[in-house]
Amino acid sequence: MYADRITRIAPSQTIAITTLAQELKAQGRDILSFSAGEPDFDTPPCVKEAAKAAIDAGFSKYTAVKGIPELLQAIAQKFQKESGLHYTADEVMVSNGAKQCLFNAFQALINPGDEAIIPAPYWVSYPELVTYSGGKNVFLPTDAATEFKITPEQLQQALTPKTKMLVLTTPSNPTGMIYTKAELQALAEVLKNTKVWVLSDEIYEKLVYEGSMCSFGALEGQLERTITINGLSKALSMTGWRVGYLATKDKALLKHMLALQSHSTSNINSIAQKASLAALQGCADQDIENMRLAFKERRDMAYAGLNEIKGLSTLKPQGAFYLWIKIPGQNSMEFCQKLLAEQGVALVPGIAFGVEGFVRMSYACSLEQIKAGLERLKKFMA
Ligand SMILES: Cc1ncc(COP(=O)(O)O)c(C=O)c1O
């Protein structure tokens, strides 16, 4: 009765635990949630001012589907200056969050039967988007020994004539790990002489606490195969504004993605574009740095506290705002449900990210909440 492609995709597995947390909260229970994938800060004041000015100026009409020219220009400049990515403004498009960028890219590239290589644990939406496109997910399991990063050998073994793309997330959600330049170069070496695309999701680029962020497309000879995806949601605490952007050197591919977007959502909200322009021109750079420092402090507290709890362990994440925690046993959903019922603490089960025996804790919340959450976790484990 319904379209095959729509019945192939499943709602996020994180919903079950989030719904349960909301229900308990509504019943008056004292719930500490560490499940959110968004910063708890307000959007920087200068960005809000730019949005207000756009409203007052009557900037409320359709814009070009890809975004206003000055925003595309600012994004291209950002890529050049901060990431060493040599894109021009006509190789960029703006979409409703990084999520729509990903949707556009998967839809434009994946044919039925095409294989997408996805390192696991993965961010929840990738496999569903591949499935929706009719493609096949090829998961590459990772573990703590390689800081949850894939190795060149794994990539080599996974390649088949049907491999269409490799999805890379650095810094990673859910592990917080960052690929070094050398690690990316080793992966690029494996892809040499192949036509495999790399979808580089760099949405957590600004949230780096150790080491440095390297964009796959900045590696020598890799820009042509790379679709770079980024956005304002995480770095600027603008999740609700829905601003993401992507860039590709392949103008025909960009045209296809724009055609798709022109028939679905058209341009993103015009006001948000003006606000984003102000942000990308640097008005909120100090706010971004302040938030990064706050996240670092929270990470340090959460990381140290967790490793003191018997039965739990975690690596020190270098970026993003998540801890990927090893739990006893292999039933992460049951662990999270019990923890929520007994201690009122909401974490996300690892199975939502394709891996059992782990849970994800977001530290995008206050130090007080982290402290209280750690105490409850300790009681739970005891
Ligand atoms: C790795 C990753 N990519 C993309 C997104 C989507 O971001 P946006 O809010 O810009 O759609 C998220 C959000 O959680 C994410 O964690």
The ligand as an ORCA input file, in Angstrom:
! r2SCAN-3c Opt
* xyz 0 1
  C      27.472     13.640     12.564
  C      26.282     14.499     12.318
  N      26.022     14.900     11.070
  C      24.960     15.673     10.792
  C      24.089     16.082     11.781
  C      22.904     16.936     11.401
  O      23.105     18.265     11.724
  P      22.059     19.385     11.351
  O      21.412     19.801     12.617
  O      22.879     20.510     10.762
  O      21.100     18.837     10.379
  C      24.315     15.684     13.103
  C      23.372     16.060     14.175
  O      23.278     15.435     15.205
  C      25.445     14.878     13.380
  O      25.723     14.464     14.626
*
